[in-house]
């Protein structure tokens, strides 16, 4: 889902929601660190680089990325990017 909120400033907010395993929000900062995983290797697919790369790209464009989640309830990832650089 993509929404732009001009009334709140010149930013574009992109929200992506999944129905995956979710995570405990106490570990929010850890999910964006390269090669970090909240689960044992082999339990779930993935290398631990996807969200770290996403964070680097978003920050390179002067934006922010964060997430909301609960264990076993999926996650919502929020990206906010300026419309003008």
C-alpha positions in Angstrom: 0.0 0.0 0.0 1.4 3.4 -0.9 0.1 6.7 0.5 1.4 10.2 0.2 0.5 12.7 2.9 0.9 16.2 1.5 -1.0 17.7 4.5 1.7 16.4 6.8 4.6 17.6 4.7 6.2 16.6 1.5 6.8 13.0 2.3 5.6 9.7 0.9 4.8 6.9 3.3 5.0 3.3 2.1 3.5 0.6 4.3 4.1 -3.1 3.7 2.3 -5.7 5.8 2.9 -9.4 6.0 1.3 -12.3 7.8 4.6 -14.0 8.7 6.0 -15.0 12.1 6.2 -11.5 13.4 8.7 -10.4 16.1 8.9 -8.9 19.6 9.2 -5.1 19.2 11.8 -5.1 22.0 14.2 -6.3 19.2 13.2 -3.7 16.6 16.7 -2.2 16.2 18.2 -5.7 15.8 16.2 -6.6 12.7 17.8 -3.9 10.6 21.4 -5.0 11.5 23.2 -7.1 8.8 23.3 -10.8 9.4 21.2 -10.5 12.5 18.3 -12.9 13.0 15.9 -13.2 15.9 15.6 -16.9 15.3 18.1 -19.8 15.1 19.7 -20.3 11.7 17.9 -23.0 9.7 14.6 -22.4 11.4 13.5 -19.9 8.8 14.9 -19.0 5.3 16.9 -15.9 4.9 20.4 -14.6 5.3 19.7 -11.6 7.5 20.7 -9.0 4.9 17.3 -8.0 3.4 16.2 -5.5 6.0 19.7 -4.1 6.5 19.9 -3.4 2.7 16.5 -1.8 2.8 17.6 0.4 5.7 20.7 1.5 3.8 18.7 2.4 0.7 16.1 4.3 2.6 18.7 6.3 4.6 20.6 7.0 1.4 17.5 8.8 0.2 17.1 10.7 3.5 14.2 8.6 4.7 13.4 6.4 7.6 12.3 2.8 8.0 10.7 1.2 11.0 8.3 -1.7 11.8 5.5 -2.7 14.1 4.8 -6.3 15.0 3.7 -8.9 17.5 5.0 -12.5 17.6 2.9 -14.8 15.5 0.9 -11.9 14.1 3.0 -10.7 11.1 4.7 -7.4 10.8 4.1 -4.0 9.2 7.1 -2.1 7.8 6.8 1.6 7.4 9.1 3.6 5.1 8.9 7.4 4.9 10.8 9.2 2.1 10.9 12.9 1.2 9.3 13.7 -2.1 12.2 16.1 -2.9 15.9 15.6 -2.3 
